[in-house]
Amino acid sequence: MIIDAHGHVSAPPELYQYRSLLLASRGYHGKGSPGIGDERMHQGVRRHLDLLKNVGTDVQFLSPRPFQLMHSEQPESIVRWWVEANNDFIARQCRAYPEVFRGVCGLPQTPGGSIQPCVEELERCVRDHDFVGCLINPDPTEGTGLMPTLDDEFWYPLYEKMVELDVPALVHSTACKHFRESYSAHFISEESIAVLNLCKVESRVFSDFPSLRIIVSHGGGSVPYQVGRWRAHRFREQESNPSLESFDESLRHLYYDTVLYNQESLDLLFRIVGTDRCLFGTENPGSGSSKDPATGAWLDDLKPVIEGIPWLSEADRGRIFEGNARAVFPRFRVSAPV
Ligand SMILES: [Zn+2]
């Protein structure tokens, strides 16, 4: 079975019109609804289903389109309503196509707000919609302010709920309002910041929550590529405290997805963090839905790219394509085909 752990919802324009209305009214007229009928819901996902079938993906975990999540907008009520509308729409698609989709919820994160609404939305999505995980945006200020880093106890109520519900989180930032950084560049910055803060020697997250599972999107940002710098830093720390684990060992507290659109980067990721920490992900259709003019191949058709890495064993591929996702997302319970 091929499990794509990183996909985003395909919805008709009515969903995004609802977002525009919330922004225009700032919630003055109440929550309202996107008002999407079943036929429009099916139309919105038809091409998405064809794409997955064509690349041989059996199951994809669906979350909201992150760059649309508008976590930094005000008032907080419109952020919450918008996130709920996304999650409810994903739940409908999961119920309509249970053999293909499982839900990963967005959380109503806001720059100055409490983490409690996120805890409640996670519980609602898991209990009511049978979702299997959640997204965490490390920077709901969207490039405009300061947020506690992911090792800060600010996040602990969410981690406690994740452990209680036995669901993982996918670290994935949202929009970016900073003029020097596109949202896509901000994804990579925030993933790097997340890895470095969760892996630093001062972080107590994985000793306080030994069963917590966090996947970092897009191959862990820049960290695998820059690993020499971080190894050097840890070697200096070990000079005064030889009992510290190596930086490479710290990296292995986390998981990483394969949403990297070239073989060289995937090869590096597998070598640095190990194939037992990597989950197949493509974000298809999404940022990588572009054809290489030289080969005619879609960049987000990553199954043949991974199969083409010669040093991977059958066991490695089995872990990447299926086994790790089953271990990290235990609420995904579909049996393997016999
Ligand atoms: Zn994504």
Residues whose N, C-alpha, C, O or C-beta is under 5 A from the ligand:
A	BS01	ZN	E283
